[in-house]
Amino acid sequence: MNVTELLRLLQAEHDETAARADGLREQIEQLTRALADIEARLAEIVTTRKVIDGLALPDHAQACEEPATVYQRIVTAFNEHPRRVFQVRDLHELLGLPTDEPSINVTRSRLGRLVRQGLLDQPGRGRYQKRT
């Protein structure tokens, strides 16, 4: 292979790579425009939600606050009994919550979230205690 052939191949690869770079730049510009549109729509949705929440009836506000209240009651129970290991049914009985299976499952989910957040430990399957 002589130098002329090598330079021709190198120029061809340069042209191909430059064309690919131009194509990627165009895609980036399209994605940037699309992202800006989506972010604007998200801002509109957030604003709409704030307006609707401001107009909501008091019953709606109480329904929205109730899960936070249950979480707070759960955390308070663990704070009051820091060394006690709870099973979900025991916790429900302590808090006066219903002991039907759907309610128990909801609390299991809540406890799992509190474990993931680092507030609780799970020393065994179905057992929870305050992280020390």
Contacts in CASP RR format, 6 or more apart in sequence:
PFRMAT RR
TARGET T0000
AUTHOR 0000-0000-0000
METHOD contacts of the structure
MODEL  1
MNVTELLRLLQAEHDETAARADGLREQIEQLTRALADIEARLAEIVTTRK
VIDGLALPDHAQACEEPATVYQRIVTAFNEHPRRVFQVRDLHELLGLPTD
EPSINVTRSRLGRLVRQGLLDQPGRGRYQKRT
56 64 0 8 1.000
70 97 0 8 1.000
70 110 0 8 1.000
71 110 0 8 1.000
71 114 0 8 1.000
73 95 0 8 1.000
74 91 0 8 1.000
74 95 0 8 1.000
74 107 0 8 1.000
74 110 0 8 1.000
74 111 0 8 1.000
74 114 0 8 1.000
75 114 0 8 1.000
75 119 0 8 1.000
77 86 0 8 1.000
77 91 0 8 1.000
77 94 0 8 1.000
77 95 0 8 1.000
78 86 0 8 1.000
78 119 0 8 1.000
78 120 0 8 1.000
78 128 0 8 1.000
78 129 0 8 1.000
78 130 0 8 1.000
79 130 0 8 1.000
81 130 0 8 1.000
82 129 0 8 1.000
82 130 0 8 1.000
82 132 0 8 1.000
83 129 0 8 1.000
83 130 0 8 1.000
83 132 0 8 1.000
84 129 0 8 1.000
85 123 0 8 1.000
85 127 0 8 1.000
85 128 0 8 1.000
85 129 0 8 1.000
86 94 0 8 1.000
86 127 0 8 1.000
86 128 0 8 1.000
86 129 0 8 1.000
87 126 0 8 1.000
87 127 0 8 1.000
87 128 0 8 1.000
88 104 0 8 1.000
88 107 0 8 1.000
88 108 0 8 1.000
88 111 0 8 1.000
88 126 0 8 1.000
88 128 0 8 1.000
89 99 0 8 1.000
89 104 0 8 1.000
91 97 0 8 1.000
91 107 0 8 1.000
91 111 0 8 1.000
91 128 0 8 1.000
92 98 0 8 1.000
92 99 0 8 1.000
92 103 0 8 1.000
92 104 0 8 1.000
92 107 0 8 1.000
93 99 0 8 1.000
97 103 0 8 1.000
97 107 0 8 1.000
108 126 0 8 1.000
111 120 0 8 1.000
111 122 0 8 1.000
111 128 0 8 1.000
112 120 0 8 1.000
112 122 0 8 1.000
114 120 0 8 1.000
114 128 0 8 1.000
115 121 0 8 1.000
115 122 0 8 1.000
115 128 0 8 1.000
118 131 0 8 1.000
119 130 0 8 1.000
119 131 0 8 1.000
120 128 0 8 1.000
120 129 0 8 1.000
120 130 0 8 1.000
120 131 0 8 1.000
121 128 0 8 1.000
121 129 0 8 1.000
121 130 0 8 1.000
121 131 0 8 1.000
121 132 0 8 1.000
122 128 0 8 1.000
123 129 0 8 1.000
END
